[in-house]
Amino acid sequence: MSTDSGATEVAFGLLGEFLSHGVRHFVVSPGSRSQALALAAAEFERAGLATLSVRIDERSSGFLALGSAIESGLPAVVITTSGTAVAELMPSVLEAHHSGVPMILLTADRPTELRGIGANQTTDQFGIFGKFVRIARDVSVPAKGGQDAAYLRSLAAEAVGAAVGKSGTPGPIQLNLAFREPLSGPHKAGIPERIAQAGLGNDRVISPERGLRLEVAKLNPEAGTVVIAGHDAGEEAETAARELGAPLFAEVSSGARFGPNLVVAYRDLLHEPELRNGIGRAVVFGHPTLSRVVPELLESEQVEVIIVRGRGAETYNPGRRAERIVDAVEAVGSPGDWAKPWVGSWVIASRKLLETESKLDLSASRTDDSKLVAAYGQTQLGVFREPVTRRMLVESVWQKTWPHDRLVFASSRLIREADSQVPGKKLRVHSNRGLAGIDGNNATALGIAIASQSQVSASSGPNAANGMTRLVTGDLAFLHDSGSLFFPAGETRPRIQIVVGNDEGGSLFDLLEVAGTAQKEAFDRVVYAGHKVKLAELAAANGWDYRLAKTRGELDEALSLTEGQIIIEVPLERD
């Protein structure tokens, strides 16, 4: 093989430029055409300059990179070979596009002279992602000599800038690299010089903040205003609720589910005419997706709707009724005397709705009366032996999760249960709600775990490296992405728990109208998709620890584990 490979020169030069912009995570799916990129990524990892993850399934690679970017705020670089490997990235590209998550795709390809002639593993892959990437570039790589350093510097700057939303919304980008043989050459000699030439000490990080003029809506606090915080709304939604004197309807993955104005049971209370009819203005942050009642409210003629733009490519606007679509809101003045009763009517109603009588009289545990103490112990034992319900599952996970941890919900029934029940708590919570698919959840959670625990970005926080990442998922979503449980030899594994609520099928569909009209046998066959997969054996095959949690006590014990990779199976009744 030639000692002068253009593929190797371009791979080291381009990845080095990405590193100089603050990118730190490379995700590789092995292949022949992309070997120079993969070997360069490995060398940068060996030098301590990058985190490298290897996944044999490109779908897993894409969603793992998605999770990494969600946590760090910077794009991860996905490296694939040509052909079907590129098409496998489409699900993660769609999610990144719709949720506004940066991602850099380096797709290896044949050169132009080998395209369109039936060459092996060759298809029309440049531009395959269409409008779902911010930019796509077809890059010709010479057989020898590589590309000019200034060109690679410009290409990397354009790619990172487009991905993080420098001139638009954040999202995925594609660099399609047409490699000619030799596909790689010796790369050990001269690596320190190449790393130095990449300018890693400069840290030319491109800010994700756009240099565009922001439109700010200045709003007077008014009775009848509510703030709705959908997915990825951010803490500004909670601030706006307090400053506007408004009840806060915050979804569990909004990043705003805390504060004195939070109304946990908003979905049920919006069906109460006495409360619902008092709403005259709704200010919406993020992307609400977990209920039908929210879009119904926003489509009402009596409600003025103000939308704050999110990061995604499409602006949430049910019925296209928004009076204004802005980049931010600002309260003018302070709420009047009306604010306390207006907010209080919602908050108090929510608390009453969620109240459950405790089975434990805690005062009995502090008495000297031996009979009362014994009775308390028996009652407590009974509580710990209770079979786990969906509500108990999400509440237990919520209670065990702290700010230095990370919590991920799959698009299953359990995220809706959590949204209806769990109290306010300032946590890092994520769910793939761009398209709300059940694919890629295991990989996304792993990407979040890797990024937070390796402190890829300072945004992870000072204690994130010591935290546990938990994914709460239904069984079908878990099985759909079971290939992401694979860890290659030699890779550092993050601390992660995957909590699988297993009702042996898609019980979410039982809540839809179709369950009441379809013939049961047909419904179970093609909608519910019942199964008898043994999760313990699946865990063992992939080297994961496994715990079966049938009772509250077993679940609490399993959630208290703080190390390793653990699948916690929680059997649930189909109701």
Secondary structure by P-SEA (a helix, b strand, c coil): cccccaaaaaaaaaaaaaaaacccbbbbcccccaaaaaaaaaaaaaaccbbbbbbccaaaaaaaaaaaaaaccbbbbbbbbcccccccaaaaaaaaaaabbbbbbbbbbcccccccccccccccccccccccccbbbbbbbcccccccaaaaaaaaaaaaaaaaccccbbbbbbbccccccccccccccaaaaaaaaaccccccccccccccbbbbbbccccccbbbbbcccccaaaaaaaaaacbbbbcccccccccccccccaaaaaaacccccccccbbbbcccccccaaaaaaaacccbbbbbccccccccccccccccccccccccccccccaaaaaaaaaaaaaaaaabbbbcccccccccccaaaaaaaaaaaaaaaaccccaaaaaaaaaaaccccbbbbbcccaaaaaaaacccccccccccccccccccaaaaaaaaaaaaaaaccccccccccccbbbbbbbcaaaaaaacccccccccccccbbbbbbbccccccccccccccccccaaaaaacccccccccaaaaaaaabbbbbbbccaaaaaaaaaccccbbbbbbbbbcc
